[in-house]
Amino acid sequence: MCEMCEQDAGAEVTPAMSPVFLRPEAELRLAAERSLLLDDLRGYVAGLDENSEPDGELFSRWAEAAGLVRVFKGKHVPVKKNAKLLDDPLQLWERLYSTIGEAGCGIASQDAAVPLAFGMLFPQLVTSISLTLYQSDPVPVPVELLFEILASTLDLGQAPSESTRYATVVTLDLLGRLGAIEQDTADAAGLARIAEIAGKPDPSPVLVSLTPIAVWAINRQLREAGIDAPVIGDAAEASLDELSPHLIDAAPEIIDAELKSWVRHRSPSGAAVEASEFLRAARLPEERLFALIALGETGEIGLETAAGVRTEGGLIGAVAAMWLSERGAVGPETITRDEVILGMTDHFAAMHALGAFVHQLADMDDGFDIVDLLTSSGHPDRLELLNVVGVEHPDRTMAKKARKASFKLRSSDGVQPPGQRSDTSRLAR
């Protein structure tokens, strides 16, 4: 069993994994063939002769761990039964990835700046990086935050030391050369946010994410270990009620892909009927959003179905009205003020549940009075949203207005502040 699966089977990180998107095998094979380290390991095996003694360095240790070579009379010789791996780039890549943890001592012997203890730490380091990036896929992770996550996960102290940072960079470099991760650079706004979260004035601007072939390999390892590691499309036969809980913590790209797959497994009319029934029964704003996304994938029949839901009025009628207006299916002049207020508030509540409402606040026009909209909506989540606006709105005047409006609502309704509630408020998400 792979190092990752041995360490994490049954661990707390695995039960709530979001579904991942797996690329076609042909695309994965091309990615494997482009790996720089794949050629290096093939070259090491091809270059073996009667003088090839194991030197303990990276390629020597890795080729042996992968079963490509073995020691015979003190010399490295090819393992004949595994020779076919050298001709299959995808299988060879997967074998190298699953045994990469055993290459740490080889790195330490080649790099004087890497302590020998790194060899013992390396398998855990690779596992922690892989699972952290896998669970955030497809959203890149700032390497500055990765340093802190790894320091905490590996019990190396709260603040990552310089040796931890260097060991992480070395590990990321090796994973990059293998083709398991890709790097990007944060823009100015993203870098400022990283600095704020990390509490560092000059954080690294590097963002890291898994490549599609690494997502595929990790998913295979987890599934083989009996861990619930869903793939987009696995739940296509489930009802929207069963599917929705798995989408709450997923990235927008994953939500869209999963709902598209769900619709494709039904006729457009059948999907529209199921989505509209779920829309009517939904208790949470994010569930109503998922239902509307599914309706949007059914084409014209989805628009017709939503128009019927609108006539029912109330919260779902307002939500349907705003959705139809956004798609140009009805004229904006036909939307009532109550539909606008209630429909927009429900959308904000859905974004809050999905962790995107704070970002929306930063992008709102200066003239948009969100406090008045939320206060007058009568929406069940308006108090939660006002509390967020009061803390997170970039305009201090608007934030103060939201806090005042929240206080008035709590006083008039006899509601305690969120910090004093005994229930499990969704504000904690």
N, C-alpha and C positions, 0 to 999 in steps of 0.2 A: 504493500500500500504506500502511496506517496507520502512524503513528509507532511504536507499540508493536511491530508486526510487523517493521519495518525494524530496530529495535534488537535484538530478541530472537529472530529466526529463527535456530535452530541454537544458541542460547545454552544454558548449563548449566541454567538454571532450568526449561526446558520439557519435557525428556524424561519426568520422573517426575510429571507432573501427575495429581492424583486426579480422578475423574469428577465432574461437577457436575450438578445437577438444573436442568432448564429448565422454566419455567412455560408454561402454554398461551398461545397468541398473543393470545387475547382479554384475558387478564389483563395481558399486556405492553402492549397498546394502551391500556388504562385507565391504567396507570402512566405511559405517555408523555404522555397527555393531561393528567395532573395536574402535570406539570413546570412550575414557575414560570418557568423561563427559556425554555421553549417559547413561552409566551404573549408574553414580552418580545421574542423574536426575530421572531415573527410581527408584533407591533406595530411593530417597527422597519421591517420591509419595507412594511407597509401604510401607514405614515406618510410614505413617501418622496414628495418633490415636486421641483420644478425648482430648489429651493435646497438640496437635501440633499448637502452635500459630505462626503466621508469625513473623520471627525474623529480617527481613530486610536484611539478608545476601544473598550471591550469589544464592544459589540453591532455596531459598525461593522466592526471587524476580523473578528469571528466570522461575521457574515452573509456577508461576502465570502469567507472561507475555506470556508464551507459551500456556496458556489455559489449562494446565494440572491440576491445582488446583484453587480454589477460596476461598474467605473468607466467612465463614458462622458462625454467632454468635461469631466472634472474633477468630475462629479457621480455619486452612487450611483443606479443604476437597477436595477429587478428583472431577474433572468435569467428570461426567459419559459419556456425549456425546462424549468426546475426549479420552475416555479410549482406543479406538482402536489404537490411535497413538502410544501407548506404545508397541504394538505388530508389528508395521511397522517401522523398523529402518530407512528406507530412508525418509519417511514422517516425522518421529520424528526429524531426523537430520535437515531436511530443516526447520521445524518449529523453532527449537532451533536457527539455524543460522539467520533466519529472525527476531528473537526477541532478539538477543544478545545485541543490543544497550541498552536495558532496564535493563541490569544487572550491569551497571556501579556503581550505588550507593551501590549495594551489595558488590562490590569489595572494595569500599572506606571504608565501615563499617568494613571490615575484615582486611584491611592492613593499619596500622597506618602511613605508609610512603606515602600513596596515599591521596592527599588532597580531601576534600569533593566536591570541584568544578569539580573534575574528573568525577563525576557522570553525570554532565551536558554536559561535553565535550565528554564523551565516545561514544555516537552514531555517532558523526561527525568523531571521530578518527577511529572507525571501518569502516565507509563508505569510508573515504579517503584511508585507508590501502587497503581495498578490491578493489577499483577501480584502484588504482595505480598498484597493483599486477596483476589485471585482464588485464589491458592494456599492461602490459609487458610480459604476459604469452606467451611462456613457459620460458622466460629468467628470472633467479632469480634477485632480486633487493638487492644490498648491504644495510644492515640495517642502515649503517652510512649515506647513501644518503636518505634513507626513513625518518630519523629524520628531515633532512632539508626540504624535500618535505612537510612533515606534518606541520612543523613550518610555512612554507609559505602558504600552503593551508588553514590552520586554523587561519591565521593572528596572529601568536604568536611571530612575530619578525623574523628577517632574520636568526639569529643564534639560534638553538634549545637550550633551557635552560635545566638544569639538571632535572627539574620536567617534562618537555616535553619528554626527553629521557626516564625517568623512567616510565612515563605513557604509552609510546609506547611499552616498553619492557613488561610491565604487560599485555597490550592488546595482544601483539604477543604471550605471554605465554598462555593466555586463548584460543586464536584461535588455537594454537598448540595442546592444550589438547582436544579441540573439534575435531580436525582432519581437520581443514580448511587450515592450512599452514604447510609447512615443511621447515626445516632449513638445510643449508649446510655451509661449511667453504671455504673461498677464498684461493687459493694457493698463493705462494709468489709473483708471477707476478701480480695476480689480486689484492692482498692487496696493492701493491705499486701503482697500478693505482687508487684504491679507495682513498689512502692517497693523491695522486696528485689532484684528482678532489675535494675531500672534504676539502683540505688544512689543513689536520691534520696529524701529524707525527705518531700517534698511533690509527688509526681508528679501529672500530670493524671489525673483519674478517667475521662476520655472513652474510650469504646470505639467503633471504627468498623468497618463491614462494608459489602460491596457490596449493593445492592438486586438483586432478581431480574432487572430489565431490564438492569442493568450486566453481570451475569454472562452473560446472553444475548448482549449486544453484544460483549463481550470474547471469548467463545467463538467467535463468528462470525469475528472478526478473526483469531484464532489459526488457525482451521481454513482460512480462505482463504489464509493464508500458508504452509500446508502443515505446520503444527505439530501434533503429537499432543495434542489437547485433548479428551479423552473426555467423553462425556455418559452419564449413567445410562441403562442400557438398551443401549448400544452393544455391550457384551460379553455380552449375555444368551444368545447362542448358544454361547458358549465353555464349556469345562468349568470346574468349580470350581478345578481345579488351575491353569488358565490365568488365571482371574479373581482368585484370592487375592492374588498379589503386588501387584495394583493397589489393594488395599483396606488394606494395612498402614499407610499414612500418612494414610488418609482419616478424616474425622470420623465419630463414631458414626451421625449421621443419614445420611451418605452410604453407609456400610456397610449399614445397614438397607435403604435405598432400592434399592441395587444388588442385594442378595440377593433382595428382594421381586420386582424385575423379572426376575431370573434364574429364580425359581420360576414366575412367571406365563407364561413362555415354554415351560413344560412342563406335562404333566398332573401332578396331585398325586402319583400313584403313581410316575411317572417321575422326578420331582424327588426324592422320598424315596429311591428306589433309588440315584440318582447321589450324593446327599448322604451316604448311609450308606457307600457305597463309598469316597468321599473321606475320611470320618471314619476308616475302618479303615486307609487308606493314609497318612494325614496324619503328617508328621514333626514338625511344630511345633504348639505349643499354640494359637496364633492360628488355624491352619488347622482345628483341631478345633472351635474356637469358631464359625468361619464355617459349618462343616458343620451345627452344631447350630442356628444361627440359620436356616439354610435349611430344616432339618427342621421348625422351629417354624412356618414359613410354609405347610406342607403340611397342617396340621390334624391330624385324628385319625390319619391314616395315618402321620404323622411320629412320633406318640407310640408307635404300635405298632411302627414300625421301630426306634426307639430302645430299646424294651423288648427287642427281639431282640438288639441290639448289647450290651446290658447283660449278657445271659447268657453272652457270650463271655469276660467277666472281664478282668483286667488293667487297663491304663491306660484304654483306651477304654471298658471296662465301667464303671469308676468314674466317668468323665466322663459317660456316659449316665445312670447312676444318679442323680447329683446334679442333672442337668438335668431328669430326670423328677420328682424330688422337688420342685424349685423350681416346677414347673408343677402340682403337686398330682395328678400321674398315678399316683404311688405314695405310700404312707404313709411318713412319716419314720422310723417304727419298723422299716421293712423295710430301711433303708439301713444297711449295716455300717460299723463304725468305719474299716476300711481304705478303703472307698469314699468316705467323707466326707473323710478326710485326703488321699487321692490326687486325688480330684475337685476339692477346693477348691484344692489346690496348682497343679493344671493351669490352673484358672481364673485364679489370681493370675499365673501365668506368661504367660497370654494377655494379661492386662491390662498386664503389664509390657512386652510386645512392642508393644502399642498405645499405650504412654505414659500409662496411667491408674493404674498400681499405686501410685504415690506418693500420688495423691489418695485412693485407698482406704485407705491407712495412716492418714491423718489422720481418717478417718471411723469407724475401727474402735472397738468398745467397749473400755473400759479393761481389762475382765477377760479379753479374748480374747488367749490366748498364741500368737501367730503363730509364734514361734520354735520352740516344741515341735512345732507342726503341721508346719512345713517340715522340721525335722530328722528327724522320724520318717517322713516320707512316702516316702523313697526315690526321689522324682521326679528326673529328670535335670537339671532346672533349679533344684533347691533351693539350690545354692550361690550362684547368681546372685541369687536372691531374698533370701537371708540377707544378702548384701553390700548390697543396697538397703536392707533393714530396718536394718542397722547404721549406715547413713549418714543415712537419711531419716526413721526413726520418730520421732514427736514426743516419745515417752516415752524419756528418756535411759537409764533402767534396761533397758527392752526393747531399745534400740539396742545397749547394751553386751553384753547377753546374746546378741544376734544375732552380734556380732563375735566373741565367744568361741566360739559354736557353729560359725561359719564357719571359724575357725582350727582347731578340732578336726577338722572334716570334711576340710579340706585336708591336715592332718597325717596323718590315718588313710588317706586315699586317695592321698597323694603328689602332690596337685594344687598347682601354683604359684598365687600370688595373681594376680588378673585383670590387674594392671598388668604382670606378667612373662610373660604368655602370648604365644606367637608366632602363635596363630591369631586369627581374626576373631570374637571373642566377641560375642554379641548384647547383652552388657551395655553395649556402646558405643552402642546405639541411643538 
